[in-house]
Structures are given as C-alpha cells and as structure tokens.
Amino acid sequence: MQPFAPVDVSWTENDTLRRAQWRSENNSAPPRRIVTADDTLSADAAYRIASQGGAILWRGDYQNGRQLLHALTRRVHEKMAAKRQRKPGDTAVASALDEFNQHRMRQSQRSRLLNSVLVELDADARIALRRAPDVADACRAAIGATDQPFLLSVRALLGIVGAHEWRKKGVPVAGLPQPIHVHYGVFSPVRGEYIDLILRAPLPSRDLAFDIGTGSGVLAALLAQRGVAKVIATDQDPRALACARENLEQQGHADKVELQQVDMFPDGTAPLIVCNPPWLPAKPTTPIERAIYDPDNRMLLAFLNGVRRHLADRGEAWLIMSDLAVLLGLRTPTFLQEAIDAAGLTVLGKMDARPTHPKSTDVSDPLHKARRAEVTSLWRLGHRAM
C-alpha cells in the first residue's frame, strides 16, 4: 500500500458529527478519539490527552499550534528522561544491542505522542487557520491529488513542507555537476563517505552496470558521470523511480540510464553490479525507513544470493555496507563474510571510509559510541572459482 492512503475518520465537534479522510505516511489507523482545541489548550493538557491515546484537532492560530507541538516535544523528552532515571537497582552496563532496542522503543513512543496534534486541510490541501502557510504544493508533491478534506498530524505536515524545501534546494554530491533533488519519501544521499567510495573504486568495465535499489538515482548518475555507457537502475518504489528520473534528466544522463520497476535484478548479466542496501537488520516503521532498516537482512541476502546469476564472468559486484549493525550487536562480526561465502562469491578487494556525517560527532545521540566507531566499506565481490 502506498503511503498516505486515505481512510475515513469521524469526530464530534460542536455537537455535530464531522467526517474527513485520515492520512498518515505509514498508513497507521486513525485516532480512536479526536478532541478539538484552540489557543487556550496548555502543553500539559495536550500531553495528558496524547498519553491517554487521544488526538488533538487544532482549531486555533496555526503558528500557536506549532508552538504547542514544540512545547509538547519538551514535555515528552522530560518525561522520558525522568523515566530512565527512575529505574531502580539497574547498575549493569547496557549492551549496544540493549541501547539500540531502547532507542527504537523511545522513538516509537515519541512518534506516537508527537503525532497526536492534527490539522485539517480542505480538498485543495489548504488550511483554514489564521497565519497558516500555503502548503498545497508540498502536499501534492508528497501525497498526490486530493479531492476531499483530510487530517494530517502537524508533525507530518512540517516534515512534508521541510522535504519540499529540500527538494527545491537539492543536496550537493561530490562528482556530480548538479545537486540531487530528493522527493518526499526517498532517502537523501547526505552521507558523503559512500559517495567517495564509489568515486574511488576502479571500474571493472565501462560498458554496462546494474544499480540495484537506485532510490534517488545518485549512484546511477555517478556511474554514468564516470563514463559507464549504460546503466540499468531498478527500484520497487514508484516514488523513487520518479525521483531518479528527474535527477538523471537534470544531470544530463537520462539517455545513459534505463529505469526499471522490478524487485532487485533486471534480466541479463552485467560486468558491474552496484547495491547500497539498508544497513540495519531491523523493522522499519515508516516507508522512508526502508532505506535504513532491512528486516532479517532480506535485501542484503537477496542481493548476495542472486548476484552470481547476473554477474558477467570476471565482473564485479560492489556492495556498500556499514559495520554499524555489528557494533550495535544486530549482526555477528562474521555474518557478512559467511553470507558472501554461502552465495558462492569471493572478496576481490575492500575499501573503507570513516564517517563524516553529523551524528558521528553528536555526543547526545544514544548510539554515539557505535556511530563514532563505524566504518563504511565497499566490498568488491566476484565469482568464486569452483
């Protein structure tokens, strides 16, 4: 199911039954209880409603609604911090895996509470509140056309607007003449270390390459920029393919790259196959997290177990993978090498890069210790001699 699929929702307002569509990025069920509120609602009262499973449909000044969300965010952080400090008799040092699991649980709880402040938009994606911005273009870019009034969480709306601004601005990428413009719901190429690895790795051929799970199209564009005559880039997500198509046109490589909506590999073989799968074997909670979390290593193992059939003789498969999962205890140190061996592949070479993204230096990040030690690698894989 595509994100933001409409679901009917109803609530009572001024003794009148109201109806609209409910839209959420992860297609979560609509709130069971919706109360309307305006500028008189305090952050403490909003926290009580949210913590009891209710949702707040904002009817006051739009900017005051944003301030309420900021205040609610502070309350949530304070309550979670106090809860962690109240754990009695817990003197054992938490493992990296424990820290990760607790971090994900806190993220889920925080998201549920902060998504409880809602706003209503009309069929043209406009907000009938004082000082409300024009968000119609941003909503259409993320959700598509709308023909009925709908409810969104204010937090989701701010994410949509922010993503739309980033899409217009673009993300500069080393090796490319133009920025990459990322659509809503498509992972942004903000981590420069794996880009640098793609730029430095010696090409085994410039005739043909497959880019598996192309996303924004950034790796396909880099391969074309490096002189690969033809790239076939695949993805299952129509949003990703639309994003990649736009970027490849802007980079001047639309004639070199063929986009296909398929699961993993296109037909045939290639002397170079590139894949940057999600790095962490955990369950995503939103569509965008599918670029980060790979439940049970499904995409990683599908790539390794399938690449041999699509890799030309003396060709190379480039697997871009971080060791963060190992550092967090989500994989054993030998997991990847054992999976490579089981797939009938051999390691031809390996290039490493240290992290340069902001989280690697953010000491307030619960996963900072692992992120600081993280290494991103480009594994050059080939057929194992039988």
Secondary structure, DSSP 8 states (H G I E B T S, - for coil): --TT--EEEEEEETTEEEEEEE--TT-----S-EEEE-TT--HHHHHHHHHTT-EEEE-S-HHHHHHHHHHHHHHHHHHHHHHHHT-TT--S---HHHHHHHHHHHHHHHHHHHTTEEEEE-TTS---STT----HHHHHHHH----S-EEEEHHHHHHHHHHHHHHHH-B--TT-SS-B---TTS-----HHHHHHHHHS--S-SSEEEEES-TTSHHHHHHHHTT-SEEEEE-S-HHHHHHHHHHHHHHT-TTTEEEE--SS--SS-EEEEEE---SB-S--SSGGGGGTB-GGGHHHHHHHHHHHHHEEEEEEEEEEEESHHHHTTSS-TTHHHHHHHHTTEEEEEEEEE---SGGGG-TTSTTHHHHHH--EEEEEEEE---
